[in-house]
Amino acid sequence: METPTEEQLAVVEKQLGRTPRGVLEIAYTTPDGQPAVVTTAPKLDDGTPFPTLYYLTDPRLTAEASRLEVAQVMKWMEARLGTDAELKADYEAAHRHYLDKRNSIEDLGTDFSGGGMPDRVKCLHVLIAYALAEGPDRVRLGTEAVALAAEHGDLRGTAIPADWPMLDALGITLEEAGEGLA
């Protein structure tokens, strides 16, 4: 793990509007050079548990995650978990990987990971951060959320890698994913 520089931490502080806590590394840097996802310590300096391993900091991406949440994308994703065994297995594997990764830093003694995993979809910020930090092959629903975000504005090639899988390659459409996305 590479410790973030003072310059990177200053950018993250500006992005968050507060001093970042528990930052261990920059897990993802955007194509235009901005830190966008940080890996955080499982416990803050004061001992408070902080189970969110990957924290989304780039305001462009946090705004897009919020927009997708308002559009009910989580409801659509969660409904699919109940009908698609392969998607459910992927989500469960992503949950286990998340726990293993966090526990390799410090074990919190809990099976809570983030974003509702492994049964629900509660937070697209977590799923987007996880997918960007780990790449498009780790958590299918996170990969889809990033692809949906890339469809809005000029995020592809700036905040999101230009080669991130497109919606059509993932077999999904804006129309099915959420209210008012198309």
Secondary structure, DSSP 8 states (H G I E B T S, - for coil): -----HHHHHHHHHHHTS---SEEEEEEE-TTS-EEEEEE-SB-TTS-B---SEEE--HHHHHHHHHHHHTTHHHHHHHHHTT-HHHHHHHHHHHHHHHHHHHHH---S----STTTTT----HHHHHHHHHHH-TTT-HHHHHHHHHHHTSTT-BTTTB-TTS--HHHHT--HHHHSTT--
